[in-house]
Structures are given as C-alpha cells and as structure tokens.
Amino acid sequence: MTMILSPYNNKIYDALGSVTKVSKIVDEKEINGVGKIIIDYGYEKSVMVTLAHRHFDLADNEVMLETTYGDIRVAKPVVIEQLSAFGVQPVLLACINDSDWCPVGYGKFIEITVIFKR
C-alpha cells in the first residue's frame, strides 16, 4: 500500500473532537488491546497511537505545534507560514481514507505518529 501525505487542511483539524468528547470514545480494555497488538509485533519502540482530538479552535491560517520539554509535550497554535522558522515536520497524521494521510500537528520529533480516526 502507498501512503499519500496530503497538504495541511484546517478542515481536518477542525473536525477532530474535543479532548473530553474523544476520551469517552474508547475504554481502557480497548486501549490495552491496541497496546498488546503493538507489543506482540515488536513495535513498542517505534509506534505511538494517539486518540485524535482538538486542543484549540484554530484560525484558518494556524496549525498545532507541539514542543517537547523532557517527557512533556506542549501544544500551541502558530501561523502556518512560521513553521519553517521552527524547523518542524508533520508528526501527527490523521488517516482520512485507506492511503490519504493529513497532518494535524507539527513538531520536532524524529518519528511520525499516526492517528486513526473512527
């Protein structure tokens, strides 16, 4: 399968649910089940699954930028034209169709995090 990374689309980010709403979609058993699959296949060092959620309402020209401070990630909105000044890349991706992936968050992580929307 080919993975197609689409350009940023603020409508994709806008469609994500709030943290409160998304946290009620899955339960601990489902989260542990996904974790077991990742561990069973030996991907625990290279895969992270995140429940797609919206931190803020963004303006049409803004994107979510995540900065890491030790074990803490802080998300804040920035104007999309400023991304190159931060030296960041897409690190949170939403799978829209079978092979259509859209960035919903940017950061300086080496690995890319994949988000599956329900």
Buried (B, 14 or more C-beta within 10 A) or exposed (E): EEEEEBEBBBEBBEBBBEEEEBEEEEEEEEEEEEEEEBEEEEEEEEBBEBBBBBBEEBEEEBBBBBBEEEEEEEBEBBEBEEBEEEEBEBBBBBBBEEEEBBBBBBBEBEEBBBBEBE
